Amino acid sequence: MNLALESNLANETKGRIHAWNELLIGQANDFTRGSNKATVFVFSSHQVLTEVLDEPLDFDFTEEDAETEGAGIWADDSHLTPSVHAIFAERMLDSLIKL
């Protein structure tokens, strides 16, 4: 995603992401209405990553980690570190527990 936003395709990429998310939410809602034995929720990794990037100190990262490849947040120019994946997992577990 990082590379896509830096390219001249940023607006097209954002549009496709928005369309995908709208379709995903609609299909999740349709599935929920059609199945009384399933619990469905949509988890926003974008929201969590935005929190991490906006407030890295709250997650035991440094301010520089938000923009530095090979540091605490970004393994390279488009992949997150295991530490960030662990934050996603914790947040998802919290969401499941609250259901």
C-alpha positions in Angstrom: 0.0 0.0 0.0 2.8 2.4 0.8 4.2 2.1 -2.7 0.8 2.6 -4.3 0.1 5.8 -2.4 3.4 7.2 -3.4 2.8 6.5 -7.1 0.7 8.5 -9.6 -1.9 5.8 -9.2 -2.8 6.9 -5.7 -6.3 8.2 -6.5 -7.2 5.1 -8.5 -5.8 2.9 -5.8 -7.8 4.7 -3.1 -10.9 4.4 -5.2 -10.4 0.7 -5.6 -9.8 0.2 -1.9 -13.0 2.1 -1.1 -15.0 0.1 -3.6 -13.6 -3.2 -2.2 -14.4 -2.2 1.4 -18.0 -1.2 0.5 -18.5 -4.5 -1.3 -16.9 -6.5 1.6 -19.2 -4.8 4.1 -22.3 -5.4 2.0 -21.4 -9.1 1.5 -20.7 -9.5 5.2 -24.1 -7.9 6.0 -25.9 -10.2 3.5 -24.2 -13.2 4.9 -25.1 -12.2 8.4 -28.8 -11.8 7.5 -28.8 -15.2 5.7 -27.2 -17.2 8.5 -28.4 -17.4 12.1 -25.5 -19.7 13.1 -22.7 -17.4 12.2 -21.3 -14.3 13.7 -19.7 -11.9 11.2 -17.6 -8.8 11.8 -15.3 -6.7 9.7 -12.0 -5.8 11.2 -10.2 -2.7 9.9 -6.4 -3.2 9.8 -6.2 0.2 8.2 -7.6 1.8 11.3 -5.1 0.0 13.5 -2.2 0.8 11.2 -3.3 4.5 11.1 -3.2 4.5 14.9 0.2 3.0 15.0 1.6 5.4 12.4 0.0 8.4 14.0 1.0 7.6 17.6 4.0 5.2 17.4 5.1 6.0 21.0 1.8 4.6 22.3 2.9 1.3 20.8 6.5 1.3 22.0 7.9 2.4 18.7 9.9 5.6 18.0 8.7 8.6 15.9 11.3 7.6 13.3 9.9 4.0 13.0 6.8 5.4 11.3 8.8 6.3 8.2 11.9 4.1 8.4 12.3 0.9 6.5 13.9 -1.9 8.5 12.9 -0.4 11.8 10.1 -1.2 14.2 7.1 -0.8 11.9 8.2 -1.3 8.3 10.2 -4.3 7.4 10.7 -2.8 3.9 8.8 -0.3 1.8 5.6 -2.3 1.8 5.7 -5.0 4.5 5.0 -4.6 8.2 7.1 -6.1 10.9 6.0 -9.0 13.1 5.6 -6.5 16.0 2.8 -4.7 14.0 1.2 -8.0 13.1 1.1 -8.8 16.8 -0.8 -5.5 17.4 -3.3 -6.5 14.7 -3.7 -9.9 16.4 -4.2 -8.4 19.8 -6.8 -5.9 18.5 -8.6 -8.7 16.6 -8.7 -10.9 19.7 -10.1 -8.0 21.7 -12.8 -7.5 19.0 -13.7 -11.2 19.2 -13.9 -11.2 22.9 -16.3 -8.3 22.9 -18.7 -10.1 20.6 
